[in-house]
């Protein structure tokens, strides 16, 4: 359905047209009419599906411009999302005189917000903590609120805002409309809807259609963990990415990767919760303007980032919750443009890839890491293309030719050698080829099926047992184990006196290990492994398509 075909008022339609919106997304098509009827809504949809417009348009239309009291409240999990949502709602109200929108969030001086609130604001978009702060100061009153929106409700729960959310909802004792939007619907969310929404609340689900973005090319690289940084740098160079998002699971890793990429010559900055609001604003403005090419962020910090023309997303770390993967890759491939998503996989993380493929009903393609020589050749090719374009204008090259000829004669150098040296300067120092960049020979490359193997004390497969071994190494390792005297589980030979004592148990230990291995094979033949170990996705969070 097109916006111009709807019954929305002319002022709003003018603003929507100016924003470039034409067709309603599924969540907008379903939610807007219901909200305009005054009913409560429970909306389930992923990030990037147009949820802000789904509740922002009805919110603006329900406001009374002549009443300067607070009438609409939107709660968001992060400052970035609050700012983003407030900006978009403000654009919807651009031609509706008298409707004022204000973001309220921590990190900004509260007195500036108090001053703005005193001037009269109909809609606030804020984080739960700062909204409660204003409520305690009595700078925000809820006695005239017509509509409340909980945006990214599951994330607010994950961040520990449930008590704050309920405190705010309890404060609104006047008759009002409540809209809740969430990517997932765990039981705590349903408890909130049952307590604070009307019995005739309408459930709207569009999750199944939005699990993956078709235009995003999904690729993974099975590599050794210690080479993650090197592989990331190669991907950025090989694909010549000018605007990319890299996701890490920890703040520490964000900082380390940002520092190391900057040392390699990349325009990179990190974004996480420990940064001040001013620092966040500076980083985001640089990324939006294009002066910053690589933004490295945690999942929480990236909430609310809505930047067009992101060429690629790199999952430096695989997220613990599968829906975060969907959120991440949804940052690229927007507005009908193609996007790329690269995921770095190490060790037994391959099971997480299989889980992503199963839940998201997609297929991720495995690729080889670009070789150092290929990157150098690519750089050289681009430089030579630029040089070729200059050859047509021989007059502009006349001076340069004389300089080269003179330098060649004085130094006794061949012109070809000089050209090669100049090209080397432009391409940078050639990286060393690393043969073992990727994981060793895979089981499937040896014609074996993937299997779970022996589980370690924490429930995960032993890395030593899981690792593929070259045929030549197998005999060597067997000999080493015999010398150790305790079978496969020894990592290094024992002292002679300990090995002597352990010798008696060698045969028993070998028989025990053989029995376990046989049992493991039989188990895998009859019951394929579909769930990862404890370090994989949490079972209750993985079913986003249910």
C-alpha angles and dihedrals in degrees: 000000000000121000093231089059092058129090095245116136119267095248092056094043089052091054092046091051091049089052090055098246116144111150124045116238117232093261091048093048092052102037105040098063092045093049091047088056088060096248126138116253135208105195124188114193139129127255113278096033096109100265094148091061090043091064100018096064095052089041093057092045093052094056122102106220092199091059109075094191123106109277106159131046125188119186119202131180098231141031092240093055092046092053092045094048093046091052092051094046090048089055090052089054094045096113096033103092117219099023109120126188125196130185114216118192143141120270093050121091106269093215091065089054091047091053091051092047092053089057090063126269126190098189131036124188111194153140116267095245096054093042089055090048090057091046091055090050090048089234087123121049124188099199094106101037113137101175137024124192126195106199120194088002094175091056092050088054092049090052092053099255098128095105091047092049092051093046090055093046092049090053091061101080097160123093107274145152121256126202121185122190124187140159091223134024109220119171095265089059091050089049090056092048091049092051104039105027130073121260092249094056111146119232114216121187126183098150098113093060093047102048093108136009110239094210093058113096106216119207134167133198120210102213144154110273095235091061098056093108093047092049091048091053091049092051092051091050099040095050092038091228114193097180120025139154121219120195125207128178097226138045090230092056091048091056095044094048093045091052093046095047090050089053087054090056101260123137096238138151135175129235124198143131096276093066119096119247090252091053091049092050092050093050094046093047090052091049094048092048093050097242088112113059102183125042116187115196147160119242094254094048091048094057108117096018104139109173124155124222097034099162099197145001119215118200099208087174124025109240120246093228117056096219089063088063089057091047091051100050089043088072090075133048094044131154093024094305125129119250139185131224119194122190124193112215128190132181117325092356084098086086089062089056090053089050092051090051092049098046097039093040091229139120122233117206120227115223136184118248112260109260119241090240091053091053091050091049091049092051092046091049092055092048091049090050089056090047091050090056089057094052091077090066101060092166092065090051096050095092093046090051092054091050092051094045092050093047090047094052095045095046098035092236128150114242090232090056091050091050090050091050092050091049090051090054090052096047094044129227111330112247121238115256110244111205095190095049091119127054117279122270108318125231092242090052087059090050095255128130121244111259137177097240124188116342121230127224092276094052096259127114115267110257091216092052093044098050116104114237130209113245091244092053095052096074091043091054092047090054090048091052091051090054091048091056098214105081128238101337094071114103096189136014117274127234112277094251092051093046090053092054092047094050093088092060095047098095093045092049092050092050091049093051092047090052092051092048092050091048091050092052093050090048093052093047092057102032119032116213112251102160125065123229125267092286091060129080117320107255095228092051099046101072099082093141093057 
